[in-house]
Amino acid sequence: MRVVVVGGTGTIGRSIVAELSKRHEVVVAARSGGAHRVDITSAASIQAFYREIRGFDALVCAAGDAYLGDFDGMTEEDVAVGVQGKLLGQVRLVLLGRRLLREGGSFTLTSGFLLRDPIPGASNFSMVNGAIEGFVRAAAFELRRSARINAVSPGLAEESLAVYGHRTPGRLPVPMSTIAAAYVRSVEGFQTGQVLLAE
């Protein structure tokens, strides 16, 4: 298969690329770095990226920002970071790429454990994670019959423990191999409309 990994230079993205590259042609895209550049907050950037790469069998998105900070100081502009980045960025990839998806292809988006286990300062992440999972469940009914769409919900990756572990005390870190395996299940498997937990 020809698999596009958006956010393929990030912590999780690199592991996804490494695993899928064993069996597939992988196209790595990111806002900075990677073979192809794409900014998922911009429809024009996504369209230019799709014109460059053309058709694909699967697309995985492991990219998208959200606001991390104190709720009392959070503004509408802060909320928009997650809405425009992690939420609409991923939805744009689907809406603008669905006609380039080959027969039997799939989209895999990323939500996260903060929907089920919210922590102080991460309400923007919790909100957009819930919206992503809702979108995936509903869109699965409306994509053309042969197409699939899922979300992966990663837990706290071992590689991120030093940076974020203090924010979620008692949570066991997840090996990157476990997280990457959930994305492989979505790309190579048969599920659709599902949230695959790697928590």
Beta strands, then each sheet from edge to edge (+ up, - down):
strand 1: 2-6
strand 2: 25-30
strand 3: 36-37
strand 4: 56-61
strand 5: 101-110
strand 6: 148-154
strand 7: 195-198
sheet 1: 3+ 2+ 1+ 4+ 5+ 6+ 7+
end
